[in-house]
Amino acid sequence: MSLDPKDPEKIRQMAEDPEVRAPLSALFLKSCEYRYSYNFTWLGRPIIQYPQDIVAIQEILWQVKPELVVETGIAHGGSLMLSASILELIGGSGHVVGIDIDIRQHNRAAIEAHPLAKRISMIEGSSVDPAVVRRVLRLAAHKERVVVILDSNHTHEHVSEELRLYSPLVRRGSYLVILDTVIDDMPADFFRDRPWGRGNNPKTAVHEFLAGSDRFEIDKEVENKLLLTVAPDGYLRCVKD
């Protein structure tokens, strides 16, 4: 008998219920006008994520118990702290490596001064730069359980290249998480000052990637139970080594 209280069928029905979906879509768009995701911290560092996605990543990390978490995009370091804190609770030598093209000095200083800094490494540079990739591959050498979280440049081209470079690190039973796939579901003019938008974003890259790979599948139950998420179709479970 399972001790898990959740009901997968109820989760599916809830997510497909139009009386649930319609107001949630409106709420998501309206909350973006107020920069809702900027309101939260994790252990003192701004995390810039929706609380639902924070919970989902926590569940994944606790389930997989990775030896290494690879994160592209650092910003203020809250996501690094989330991963590092779960690894600390798990115990062992689990480590987080964060990659960002521009690590602001005040953010680097705050991260390095944090009690969890011992579990964190940072690499400044583009996540698709061959020299950066080589450093990550060295850290991942001989690691059986790796989780990859992509949250840097959100253009189709960039995310596609990240998927090509980092997906081989993820083995069966682990996860590849691509954030901000919700860009494809938002109004076409929402990102007028950005190089990404509808038709050119992480979700389009994910769909193209999945069309050419049988190693991953979308874990719909994750997003269905969250209801509010920045990563629809972005929680990928590895099903084949």
Summary of the structure (lengths in Angstrom):
residues: 241
radius of gyration: 17.3
end to end distance: 29.4
largest distance: 52.5
contacts: 772
relative contact order: 0.15
helix: 47%
strand: 16%
